[in-house]
C-alpha cells in the first residue's frame, strides 16, 4: 500500500497542473466565443483548411465495412505504400516491416518516449505537445535555443554544445520541419551539418516531417538521407492530406533501430491495439499517390505560399519582425519592437498581448510561451487556416500552375485571414 501511494503521488506530480493542449484550448475558446455571437478569427488551431482528396475519401467509403483488428504494426499494404512513398519522393529505402502505424503521430511520439529511456532534446520554439508528453512520462527535457535571425532553426553548434557535456548520454532529438510554429525549414547544407553531429554522438533523431509535403517549393528533403542509421521519420495524414480527424500517423525506422520499433510495438499492443481499419485502407491510396493527389498538393502549396508571404509583408510593413516561412501554414512574428507601446497599455508578456488582442479584435492566436519561448519575448504563432480550403482549391484551378498566384487571389479567397492581419496591425499601431 505504501508503494502504491508513492506511485500515486509520482503520477499526480507528472500530470498535476498540466493544462489542456494549448492549440486545442484556443480552438475550444474560439468556438465558445462564436456561440456568443462574437466575431472570431480562428488563427489558433493548426488544422489544415483543405479537404481530404476525393480519391482518398472514396477509398474510405469502399472500405467502411472493414471491421477486423489489423496487425499492431499496421496493415501490410499500408506499410508497403509508406515504404514506396519514401522511395518515390526521397530516394530512401525502408523495409515495409519497419513501418509502424498509429492513431496519429502524436500517440506514436508518446509511446517512443515511454519506450526509450533517453532525455528529450527540443529546439525552441517547438510544437506544444513534445515537452508535456515528456513531463507526463517523467523524462528530462532540454531546450536548445534558436534565434530569429537564423529563422528559428537549430544549429549544429548548439546541438554539439549540449552533447559535449555528457557525450555518452542517451538522447532523442526532435527535428521538426517545415516547423510548427515558424513555418521555416532547413537547407540541405544545414541538414548535413546537423547529421554529422548526430552521427558523432549516436543520437536518435525523431524527424517530424508531418508538414514535408507542404514545403512551398515541393523540395522537402529528409535528414534521413544524411543520417539514415539514427533517424526515425514521423509523418501521417493530418497536415498534407487534410485528414487531422482521421488520426493516422506513421513512424519509419531504419533497420538499425528495429529493436526500438519492437519495444514500441509491444506498448502499442497493450494500448491502442491497432489503428482504425477503414482509415488504414484509405491511407494506402493516399501514400501511393496519383496525378490528382499531386495536383492537389501543388495547388495547396502555392495557395499557402502566397498567403503566408502576403501576411508577412503586412506584418513587416507594420514594424513586426517576421521570418518568412518556407512551408506549412504558420507564421511566428516577434512583436518586441512594440514593447514600450504595449507597456503603456499595461501589456508586458506575450500571453497578455494575445489575450488583449482576442478581446479587442477577435483575432485568436497563441503566445510564443506556449511553444517554449520566454513569455517576456513577445513572440506568437499565427495559424493561417481560417478560410474555405475546398472553394479556394477550386478557384486556384483557374490560374496557370506555371505561375505563382497573385496577391489579389488571397485577398479574394482568404479574406478572413487578410482581415485578421489588418485588424492586428491596426491594433498594434493605434
Secondary structure, DSSP 4 states (H G I P E B T S, - for coil): -HHHHHHHHHHHHHHTTPPSPHHHHHHHHHHHHHHTT---EE-SS----SPPPHHHHHHHHHTTT--SPPPTT--HHHHHHHHHHHHHHH-----GGGEEEESSHHHHHHHHHHH--SEEEEESS--THHHHHHHHHT--EEEEP--GGGTTPPPHHHHHHHHHHTTT--EEEEEESS-TTT-----HHHHHHHHHHHHHTTPEEEEE-TTGGGBTTS----GGGT-GGGEEEEEESTTTSS-GGG--EEEE--GGGHHHHHHHHHHHHHTT-S--HHHHHHHHHHHH--HHHHHHHHHHHHHHHHHHHHHHHHHHHTT-B-PPPSBTTEE--B-GGGHHHHHTTT--SHHHHHHHHHHHH-EE-EEGGGGTS-GGG-BEEEE---S-HHHHHHHHTTS-TTSPPPHHHHHHHSHHHHHHHHHHHHHHH-
